Amino acid sequence: MLATYLLVALVPSVACTNMIVGKKASVDGSVMVTYNDDAGSKFGHICHFPAGSHAPGEMRKIYDWETKRYLGEIPEAPYTYNVVGNINEFQLCICETTFGGRYELMNREGILDYGSLIYIALQRCKTAREAIKLITDLVEEYGYASSGESFSICDKNEAWIMELIGKGKGVKGSVWVAVRIPDDCISAHANQSRITTFPLKDKENCIYSKDVISFAREKGYFTGKDADFSFRDAYHPLSAGTTRSCDGRVWSIFNRFDHEGMQQYLTYIQGDMTAPSMPLYIKPTKLLTVRDVKNAMRDHYEDTPLDCRNDASAGPWGTPYRAGLGFKSSDGTNYFGERPIATQQTAFALVAQLRNWLPDEIGGLMWFGADDPAMIAYTPVYCCINQVPEAFGKKIADTAHFSLNRAYWLSNMIANIVYNRWSVMIGDLQKAQGELDDYYEADQAAIEKKVLDMNQNERRIWLTNQTQTYTDKMMERWMELLGYLTVKYNDFAIRQEKDGAFVQISDEKCRTTRQTYSQSFLDAVAGATGDRYIRKAASHESHGDR
C-alpha cells in the first residue's frame, strides 16, 4: 500500500520546498525564506517586473504561470513596485509549494492562478499582511484557478504561512488560513498541507476566511467542534505517500536544527498514519546563519534513516539521486525512491534575506542559483536592481537552446557530470561552493557599508552593477570548475595533484589513480552475476590493460 500511495503521490512534476526562519531564530536578525522550484525541465532564470505607473482603465492580462493558458484580465494598479524574482523592492518575498488537495475544489473558470497571485502581490504590496489581504480579496472577486497551495509570505519583520484552496467548479473565492510563524521559530512546507488546528481567537497571529470551517461542514469534510478543526485534514487528508515524500523533507530540515526533538516523528514520516504528525513550526536549538539555511536546502537525508547513498540503487559511486521516483521490478512489484529536498529537477533555488535594520534597497537580498541547490553556488542578488544579470536572464537560451553564458546550462552541465560519479566528485564541487560563499560573505559587509551613504537612486545603480559583478564571479568560478572536473576525472581515472597542480610525468601523461566502486554496489553485482566474473587463480596471470 505504501508503494502504491507513493507512486501515485509522486506523479506531479511540480514539487517544491520552502523553509522559513523568524528574525529571532537567525544569527543576525534576518527573516529568511527559501524556495526550491522543482519544476521538471523548466528553465531557471530570474524574472523582472520594473516599477511603473499605469493609466486609469488599463487592464492586466492573466496567463497561468505553469501552462501559459490565457485566464482573463483584471484592472491594473495605478503604480506597481520593482520585483526581482520572488522579492520586491520593499523586502517582501513570496514563495510557494503546491499541495493539490481535493480535486473537486478546482475551478478552471477562475482568473487567478497561484503564480499570477504571487507576482501581482509582489508588485502591489509592501508587507506580508498586505499581501495576504490582496491575494484573498482578488480570489474572492475573480476566482482561483489553481489547486491547493501553501504560500510563504515574509517581510523584513514577519513570516507567515498561508494555505488556500478553491471552492469548486464555477465558484469564486477560496477557503484559507494564514498563521504567523513566531519570531524565534522556523517552519517549512513541501507539497503537503501543514496547517492543522489553528488559534481561532488570536486575530493578531492567525487570519482565516470566515467560512473555512462552515464550508468544510457543508461539503462533508468535517463534523466535529470548531476548536478541533484541522485545515489539512479537511482539505488535504494525509496519505502514506505524501507523508514520506513531502513531510519527510520538512522533517529533514527540522532534524538539522532539533535532532533530538525530531526522532519522535520518524515513524510518522516513514508512513505510520497512526503516529503524531509534526508541528507547523519548531524552535531551533541554535540560531541560524545564511549558510546553515543554504545547506539545509541542499539536503539528501544524509546520515539519517532515509539516507539512500549506501544501497545498490545508489550505483557505483553512492549518488543520492535517482532517475525517477519509483520503479517496478520484473515480477511486477512496485518500489519507491526517496524524495529529498535537493533534486535534479530543480529549475532555480533561492534564499531570501530580509533585514529590517537596513534601507530596503540594501536589506532585501536574494541568494539565487539556477539548478539543483546542491549543485549551485548561491549568488547575491539585491532586491532593488533595475536589470537582471545576463547569466540569469532568458535571452538567447531556454529549455531547448543551450548556452554556456547562462547559469542554468553551465550549472546543469557540471551537475550532470557530478551526479554520475558522486562520491569522488562532490567534494570538489563543495569546495568551490565554499570558496564563493566565503568571498561573498567577506565582501558583503564592506559593500553594504559603502552604499549606506548613497541616495536611493545611487544605491539602485551601484547594487545593480555589484550584482552583475557577483554573478560574473560565480560564472567564472563555475567555468573553471567545469574544466577542472573534466581534466581531473577524465576516462574514469583521477589525476593526482600536488601544490594545486596536476602531477605530470611528461607532456603527454599525468600521474593517475583509478576510481573505485562502492562496496555495496560491488556486492550487488557479485550477487547478480554469480560466478561469471570470479577470477580463477593462475600462476602466470596476465592482467592486460588495467
N, C-alpha and C positions, 0 to 999 in steps of 0.2 A: 504493500500500500504506500509506504514512504517513497519508493522509487517511482511509482505511478504519479503520485502527487508532485514530485519534483520535476518529472519530465513535462507535466502539464504547466506547472508554475513558471518554468524557465523558458518557455517558448518566446515571450515578447523580447524584441531586440533592444528596446529602450529600458534600461535598468540602471539607475544612478544611485550614488551615495552622497549624503550630506552629513557634516559634523558641525556643531555649534558650540562655541566657547563664550561664556559670560565674561564680562570685563574684570570681575574679581577672581576668575579662575585662570587668568593669564598672568604671566610674569610682569608685563609692562602695563597692564590695564586695558589692553586692546579687547574689543569684541571681535571674535573671529568666526568665520563661516567658510565651509568648503563645499566644493561641487566637483564630483567626477561625473562627467556627462558620457555615460556608457551607451553610445548610440550606433553600434554596428559600424558600417562603413562611412559614417558621416565625416565630413571634412572639418577638422578642428581649426578654428580661427577666432579672432576677436571681432564681434560686430560693433558698430559705432553709430550712434544716433546723435548728431550735433545738436546743441541747443538751438532753439529757433522760435520765431513768432509766427502765428497763424491767423489768417483773416477770418472775420465772422462768417459763419456758414461753411467754412472749409470742413470737408469730411475726411476721415481716415479709413482706408480700405483695410479689411482684416483678412489675412490668409493664415490658415492653420500652420503652426510653426513646424510641424513634422511633415505633413503631406503637401503643403503649399496649396491646398484646396481653398478656393475663394469662399469666405463665410458671410460677408456682408460689409457694412460700414457703420461707423459711429462718428459723432461730431468730434473734431479735433479740439484740443485745448488751446486757449489763447497763447500760451507760452509753454514750451517743453524744455526740459533740462538736458544737459550733456550726459550721455550714457556710454560707457566703455565696457563691453562685455556685460557682466551681471552686476555692475556697480555704477552709481551715478555720482555727479559732482558734489552731492551733499553727504556722501558716505552712506548712502542707503544701498544695501545689497540684497538681492532676492535670488534664491536658488530653489531647486525642486527635486523630488523623486516621485514617480508615478506608482500608485498602489492599485489602480484599476477599480477594485471594489465590485459592487453588484452591477452586473451587466445591464439590467433593466433600467438603471438610473441614468444611462447615457441619453443625451439629447442632441442628435446630429443637426437639429434645426437651430441650435444656439449659434450666436455670432462670435462668441469669445472663447478661444481655446486657452489652455494653460500658458503656452509660450507667449502669446499676444498679451495676456494679462500681466505677465512679468514685466515686459518691456514698456507697456503703457504705464504701469505703476511707477517704474523707474524714471520715466520721462515726466511724470506729473507730481510725484510725491517727494517729500524731504525726510520723513520719518517712517518707522515701521508701522506705527498706529495709523498714520495717514494711508499707507499702502493697503493695510487690511481693510479699512473702510472703503477705499476706492474700488478695490477688487470685488468685494462683496456687493457693493452698490451697482457696479457695472453689470455683474452677472444677474442681479435681480432685474435690471432693466432690459438687458439684451439677450440673456440666456447663456448657459455654459455648454460648450461644445466638446469638452474632453471627458475622460473618465476620472476616477478619484485621484486626488493629488495631495501630496504633502509639500508645503512651502516652508523654506527657511526665510524669514523676513527679519533682517537685522539692520540696525543703525548704530551710530557711534556710542549710544547709551543703553540700548535694549536689544534683546534677542528673543524672537518668537518662532514658534511652530504653529502653522495654520493648516488644518486639514479640511478639504472641501470636496463635495461630490454633488452631481446634479440631481434632478428630481424625476427624470424620465422623459420619454419622447413627447415633444411639443410643450413641455412645461418649463417656463423661465425660472430663474432663481436657483438656489442651491441650499443645502444644509451644510453647516460648517461650524468649526470651533477653533479658536486661537488661544494658545497658552504661552504665557511669558516664561522663558527659562530663567530661573534665579541667577543673579549675577555671579554667584560663586559655584555655579554648576556647569556641566557640559551635557550635551544631548546629541542624538544622531537619528537619522532615519534612512531607510534603504528599501523602498518599494513595498513596504508593509505598513499599513496604518499603525500609528504608535500611540495615539491619544485614546486612553480607555476612559475611566471615570475622570471627572474634572470638577473643580470647585464652582458650583452654580452661583454662589453668592459673592465671590471675590471678583467684582467687576473691574478692579484695577489690573489684575493679572490674568484674567480669563474672560474672553469675549466670545459670544456664540450667537448663531441665528436663533430667533425666537421660537422657531418650530423644529429645532434639531431633535428634540425628544418626541414631540407630538407627531411629526411626520413618520418617525420610526414606528410608533404605535399604529398609525394609520395603515402602514404597509405590512404590519405584522412582523416587524423585525425585533420588537421589544415589547414586553408585557409587565415588567417589574416596576419598582418605585423609582421616581425621578433621581434620587440620590445614588441609585445603583446603575444608572445608565452609562454604558460604555460606547463611545463613538466607534471604536474599532470593531467591537463585537456586533454592533448593529449594521454597519455599512461595509465592513471588510473582514468577515469572520476568518479566524486563523485556519491554516491547514499545515500539515507536516512539511509540505514543500516550501511554503513561504517562510515558515519559521526557520528552517535550515538555511535557505539561500538568501533570505532578506534580513531577518532579525539576527542571523548569525554574523552578519557584517557589523551590525550595531554592537553586538556582544564583543566582537574583536576590538573595536575602538574602546569600549568601556573597560575591557580587560587590561588594556595597556596602562590605564590610569587608576585602576582599582582592582588589581589582580585577585586579592583575597575575596573581595565582595562579589566578584563575578562567578566564582566557582559554583555557587548555588544554582546558577542558571544554565549549567552545562547540559543537563538532561532536557531542559526546555528547548534549547536551540538544536539539539540532536533529534527532535521530533516527538518528544513526550508531551502530548496535548493536555495531560492532567497536571503537569508541573506549573508552578507560578511563572508568569511571564515577567520580563524585565520592566523596571520603572522607566518613565519617559526621560528622566534625567538623573544624573548622579553627581555627587561632589567628588572631584578627583583627589587623590592622595598627595598631589603636588601641583604647583602652578605650572601652566603650560607655556612653552615658547612657540614661536612660529615654526621652528624646525621640528619640534615634537608633533605639531599638527600635520605638517607636510609628511612626516614619516608614518603617521597613523593612516594617511590616505594611500600609502604605498604598501599596505599590509597584505600578506597572503596567508594569514593564520600561522605564521612561523612560530614554532615551539609551543603549540597548543595541540589539544587532541584532534583538531581539524587540519593540522599540517599535512599536506599531501605531497611532500617532496621526496618521500622515502619508500614509495612502493613502485611496482612495475610501471604503473601508468605515468610516472614522472619521467620515464625514458632514461637514456644512458647518463644524462647529466642533471638529474634531480630537479627538473623545472616544476614550478608551481602552476604552470599554465596548461590548459587543455584545449584541444581542437574540438570544441563543442561542449555542451553542458550535460551530456548524458550519452549512453550508448546501449546497444542491445547485443548480447552475446549470440553465438551461432545456435545455441539451444533455445533462444527466444527470451532469455531473462533480461529484464530492464535494469540498468545501473545508472546512477547519477554521479556527477562530478561536483566537487566543492566549488562554491562561487565566492571567491574572496573579494575584498574591496578593490584591489588593483587588478585590472583585467585588460586583455589585449584589445577589446573593442571600444575602449575609451577614446572619444573624439578630442576632448580637452579636459583639463583639470585646473582648478584654481583654489587658492587660499586667500580669502579677503581679510585684511587687517583694517579695523575701523577704530580710529583713535581720537577721542573727544578733546584732548589737550592741545591738538594741533589745528591750524586752519584747515578747512575741508580739502583744499587743493593738495595739501601735503598729507593730511591724515588718512585719506582713503587710498589704500594700496592693495592692488590685486596681484598676487603672485601667480603667474599664469604659465601653462605649458600645453602644447598641442600633442596629445597622445597619452598613453598609459602613464599614470603618475609615478609608477615605479621606474620608468624609463626616461623621464624628462628631467631637465633642470628647471625648476620654477623660477621665472624671471619677473622682477618687479615692474609693474605697470601702474602708473599713478592715475587716479580717477578723473583728473582734470584735463588729460591730454586732448588735444584737438586733432590728432592724426594718429592712426594705428601704425605701429612699426610694420615695415614691409614684410618681414618674415612671418608675422601673424595675420597678414591680410589674405584676401581671397583672389585677387587679380593674378592672372597667368597660371593658376593652379587650382584644382579642386579634386574631388574623389577619383576622377578619371584622367587627370592630367598632372604628371609628375614634374616637380622642380626642386632641386637641392637648395634653392633660395627660400623655400618655405619650411618653417619649423616642423609642420605636420609631417612632411615627407622625409625630412632629414631624421627626425626622431623615430619615425616608423622604420626607416632603413636600418638604423642602429638596433632598434628593439628586435627586429626580425632576425638579426644576426645573433643577439644575445639569448633570445628565447630558446634557440636550438642547442646551445651549449652553456646553459645557465650557470652551473656550479663553477665552471672555470672562468667565465667572463664577467659575471655580475660584479665582482669586486672592483674591476677596472672602471665600470660604469659608475658605481657608487663613489669611487674616489673622485671622478670628475664632477659628480653632483656636489660632493662635499667641498671641493675647491671653489666652485661657483657660489655656493651658499656662504662660505667664509668671506669671499670677496664682496658679495653684495651686502652682507651684514656689516662688514667693516666700513664700507663706503657709505652706507645709508645714513648714518648719524651725521656725518660731515655734510653730505648733500642737503639733508633736510634743514640743518642749521643755516646753511648758506642761503637758502631760498626764503627763510623767515623774514628777512629784511626787505624782500621784494614786494611790490604791489601784486594784486591778484592776477592781472594780465601778464605781468612779467613771469610770475610763477608758472602759469599755464604754458608759456612758450618754453621756458627753461626746462620744466619737467617733461614736456613732450620730447625735447631733444635728449634729455637724460634717459628717458625710457627707451628711445631708439639706441642710445649708446649701450645700455644694459642688454638689449636684445642682440645687438651686433656681437657683444662679448660672448653671449651664450652660443650663438651660431658659429662663431669662430672656434670655440672650445669643442663644440659637438662635431664640427668637420674634422678637427684634429683627432677626436676620439674615433671617428669612423675610420680614418686612415690607420690609426694605431691598432685597433682591433683587427683590421684586415691583414696587417703585416704580422702581428704577434701570433695570431691563431690560424695562419694560412695552412690549408691542406691537413687539418687535424693535428698539426704539430704546435708546440708552444716555443717561440723564440726566447732564448734566455736573455736576461738583461743585467747590466752592471752599470752603476752610476748614471742611471737614466737613459742608457743607450743599449741597443741590441748588440749582443756579442757576435762579431763576425769572425769566421775562420778565414775567409777570403772574400773578395768582391762578389763571389758567386754563391756563397754559402754562409749561413748563420748557425751558431750552436743551438740545438733544439732538444726538447724532450717531448715525449708522446703524451697525449691526453689519455686519461683512463676513465672507463665507465664506472658508474656507481655499483657497489656490491649488490644492492637489491636488484638492479637490472641484470647483472651477470647471473645471479641466482635464478631469476625468472627465465632467462634464455636457456640456462642449463636444464631447468625443469621442462621447458617446452620442446627441447631438441633431443632429449635422451642422450644416447651415446654417439650421436653423429659427429660431434666436434671433440670428442675425448682424444687427447693426444696420446699416442702409443709410444711407449718407451723404446728408445733405439740408441745403440752405442755411437753411431755416427749420424746424428740427426742434422738435416740441412734446413735451416730456417728461411732461406731465401731472403727476399727484400722485406725487412721489418718496417 
